[in-house]
Amino acid sequence: MSRRVFLAFSPLVLLIFPVITLAQSSSAAPAATAQTAPATQAQIQALQQAVAHAQSAGDNAWMLVSAALVLLMTGPGLALFYGGLVRKKNILGTMMQSFAMMALVTILWAFVGYSLAFGHGDAFIGGLEHVFLRGVSLSPNPDYAPTIPEQTYMIYQLMFAIITPALITGAFAERMKFSAMALFLSLWSIFVYCPMAHMVWGVGGLLNAAGGALPSLDFAGGTVVHITSGVSALVCALYLGKRVGYPHTAMPPHSMVLSFIGACLLWVGWFGFNAGSALAANSLATSAFVNTHFATATAALGWTIFEWFHNGKPTALGAISGAVAGLVAITPASGFVQPMAALLIGLLAGFVCSFMVFKVKSWFGYDDSLDAFGVHGAGGTLGAVLTGFFATMVINPVYGKGMATGAIDGHWMQVLHQLAGVGVAWAISIVGTLILLFVVDKVIGLRVSREDEIAGLDLSQHGEEGYDFNT
């Protein structure tokens, strides 16, 4: 009987059992999900942290390398470039001026310079919040570079502060006292460079593209570095007067080999100068890198062509001078323009800067010993203005996605903003440099004596010679 009952109900059991099993599985699913959800969320967070850490590590590595490349531009790059262009009795004195900036400006930057340039202040100068590097930690500062430690950003910007006053030394080469040079350029770095850096790159700065009253585009230092140094160089040359014997006595470079090596080091180091200004290892750094190289090549060609027609021969001095002019002119535009625009900017810089050196300098008769104004002042001004024409949102939508950047996008007002930035840079350079030169001249005197100048800076200022031919 029981067997027949079981056989009768077995189809029903077979139908009910899957339903019960499915119901149990369904009721257990939320519990299982509840147990696994926290683990899954933790894994996502861990993955996000790993990605952010990898990006920070990559960006930080690139920025530290870029900082080293910019320091390479001063010593040995600029030291060799300038050192080879002077007479052999002045090579050590000239190289020491660049080397001195590496030491002096570093100390000033740590004490107060970084704070004045990048601390929170007003539209013209930063505050004192970072005096003695107070608060400059190993954590990022989102106001400037959100993926690298602020100390990395600080040390990178220091390298710009070092080379800028060193560039000025080319104008008064062979005739300023070492003590006067050290005092004047130390003061200049505080009272001219730091305010200009804050106005262009500092939070709340007058010329800052991100919210300034006169938003001026300067990717890597066309106004901050090259106009300020170049214009100040001209003021120095005019204030000190001509070298003994200039222009009647021939004063050719004593070693084009040294200058050639220095120029090549400048070209290489400039990739850290411009591409590093992207502040990250990203596509913008690539754009600035490409633009830097292209503009340098066409500028070297442009200067060589001008010189070939002017003097009948293309020289090594002309080629390397043209390359530096191209590096200068593309600096403000490097992170805003496309490669073909970079080629044009470089070509124009080669022609314009060579014209300034060969023609304008001779017309006015000033003794800019190593053409600091003709290359950096003129090249920086040209590059800053052309940035307003060729900057495009395709490369860098600095004003927001879809917003026009330069005249090529239809934003012609940017050209006026660039001219305003150039005007401010010229004004602060002329006024600040004149005041500082006057003060230093009255306190310790600026120029070496006629006898010391004839003997050379190596012996008169340092008691040694660059070349000992007796041994």
Secondary structure, DSSP 8 states (H G I E B T S, - for coil): -HHHHHHHHHHHHHHHHHHHHHHHHHHHHHHHHHHHHHHHHHHHHHHHHHHHHHHHHHHHHHHHHHHHHHHHIIIIIIHHHHHHHS-GGGHHHHHHHHHHHHHHHHHHIIIIIHHHHHSS--SS---STTGGGTT--SS-BTTTBTTS-HHHHHHHHHHHHHHHHHHHTTTSTTTB-HHHHHHHHHHHIIIIIHHHHHHHHSTT-TT-TTT-SS----SS-IIIIIIHHHHHHHHHHHHH---TTTTTS----S-HHHHHHHHHHHHHHHHHHHGGGGSSSSHHHHHHHHHHHHHHHHHHHHHHHHHHHHHSS--HHHHHHHHHHHHHHHTTTTTTS-HHHHHHHHHHHHHHHHHIIIIIHHHHT---TT-HIIIIIHHHHHHHHHHHHH--TTT--TT-TT---SGGGT-THHHHHHHHHHHHHHHHHHHHHHHHHHHHHHHT-SB--HHHHHH-HHHHHHS--S--TT-
